[in-house]
Amino acid sequence: MTMSAIIHFQSHNTVVPTPLQMASPSSAALRRVCFQLPFRRLPPLPSLRLTSVVRVRAFSSDETEPEISISGEKVSNKPPICTADELHYVSVNNSDWRLALWRYHPSPQAKSRKHPLLLLSGVGTNAIGYDLSPESSFARYMCEQGFDTWILEVRGAGLSMHGSHPKDIEQSAHAISNQMEAVAVSGAETVISASQSSSNNTKESPIPLESEIPVELPTVWEESILVTKLTETLINLSDRVSGFLSEGQSRLISAKLFDQFSKLIGDSFLAERFNEIKKNILGLLELKQTSSVASQIQDLSQKLINIIEEGQRSISPPLFDLQERLTTTMEDFQKQLDMIVKYDWDFDHYLEEDVPAAMEYIKAHTKPEDGKLVAVGHSMGGILLYSMLSRFGAEGREPGLAAIVTLASSLDYTSSKSTLKLLVPLADPAQVLNVPIVPLGAMLTAAYPLTSRPPYVLSWLNHMISAQDMMHPELLKKLVLNNFCTIPAKLLLQLTSAFREGGLCDRSGKFFYKDHIHKINVPVLAIAGDRDAICPPEAVQETAKLIPEGLVSYKLFGEPDGPHYAHYDLVGGRLAVNEVYPCVVEFLSSYDEIEK
């Protein structure tokens, strides 16, 4: 495969991006936790100079394959959190996402390598795990061995973000960097004090009774506002969820809103009228939105508000804050709907869009003679590599990889005792609507003080990340506070298929990746840690045994009497630089001829 590049220079105007806002799940407990956790907010920064945008057009020598246009740029003023030599952004086709690529130049003293190296991280993690410190950095070690090393941060991870203009992305990257560094210094203490303060303020307060506060039903003006808000909410539900949720899930989320309204109706004699209006509205939501449909929804919204008011007059005592409760119900619902639509991606988006875009961009910049890369994937990163090889093997195509190394990865966890089985309950389709995202980074930040200080209530979490004495406390703190991100429930829902019969499958549920892994033609080194509770050795072996014998090597790190390797010790543990990293280099060197 040969690569060509067409370079264009463009300039863009600055547009400050909208910060992320946390949705309100239906679970009251989770709602309190989520609103207390520190989410990234992106304040505007002064305009920063950006290098010229590079629009790369990479293509295969095979004229039958479609040409792929890749747009990307190198940031001239990279943020402090990025410890790489360069920070690049690559666009994803049919998406507003720009993916961050951390680049580490090969050492001038090292011999040249034939292939660039791509590093892929685990679920809900960013590039920092590969570069915790100069002494333990896997990325730095590999570039010192002559590899032009690139770390991909997939959509939603690290410095990757939405945005169509490069200057917006650079400003936002600096804002995220500043916040991540602030969390590393004082996040744990801040979270504890905020959590204690919030817990005192989130206790359920009794509803004031009629004898205490006068009843205040909406005025005509206030009622018209409520009708307008309800109409907008219902139309938004129809427009924004269309194509995102299945028909059954769409009905479910609509029903959730009406369940909240039904609680505001006191007397049962109104239930029949309420249910009739509910049925009519749900029917209209399934139709194509026109002015006529919108008008009917507005009329029904007015009737719904009237029924709720009538229900309040019939109970004793009525709610004194009916208007506020109606408004809050609709606003909370809208926030959750926005969050569901915003975090609209799964594992296959990474596999089919993010990784291929990054690979084409890297190849266009490094121009390997055979058009191939070598790659290392940790946890989900390794699962992505396995899945890519499986998909290409099934289709009889070349994946563009000369060799891969997987660290603590598997396509099938059914035979293991992986702690990730805790994710299986999320497989209930209703759960993705109750909890549209899992704020893993914020949750671990909040939990960190309880893992590292007396009385060590959550110290067991540390052992899931790193075995005893395998990671310096400061590096472990940096890993916990800076390495983890927010995860879409859709992504977790697909990954839970790895715990069912047949192993990981695509979003359609018809293509099982492990069924085609025997068709690959790329050498694989599968590495496991002896004390890895997330991806135990038996899970790693479950996939390795399916690969043709001449193409796969398996290596287990850890000794019966210690030292031991947990999930993240393979890429950041104190012994990895002397034991794991040389093993990876030796394997990749066998399939990466060193140029003389």
Secondary structure, DSSP 8 states (H G I E B T S, - for coil): -------------------------S-HHHHHHHHHS---------------EEEEEE--S-TTS--EEEEEEE-SS--TT--SSEEEEEE-TTSSEEEEEEEE---TTS---SS-EEEE--TTB-GGGG-S-TTT-HHHHHHHTT--EEEEE-TTSTT-EE-SSHHHHHHHHHHHHHHHHHHHHHHHHHHHHHHHHHHHH-S------TTTS------HHHHHHHHHHHHHHHHHHHHHHTTTS-HHHHHHHHHHHHHHHHTT---GGGHHHHHHHHHHHHHHHTS---HHHHHHHHHHHHHHHHHHHHHHHTSSS--TTHHHHHHHHHHHHHHHHHHHHHT---HHHIIIIIHHHHHHHHHHHH--TTS-EEEEEETHHHHHHHHHHHHHHHHT---SEEEEEEES--S--TTS--GGGGGGGGGSHHHHHH-SEE-HHHHHHHHHHHHHSTT-TTHHHHHHHS-TTSS-HHHHHHHHHHSB--EEHHHHHHHGGGGSTT--B-TTS--BGGGGGGG--S-EEEEEETT-SSS-HHHHHHHHTTS-GGGEEEEEE--TTS----TTHHHHSTTHHHHHHHHHHHHHHHTS----
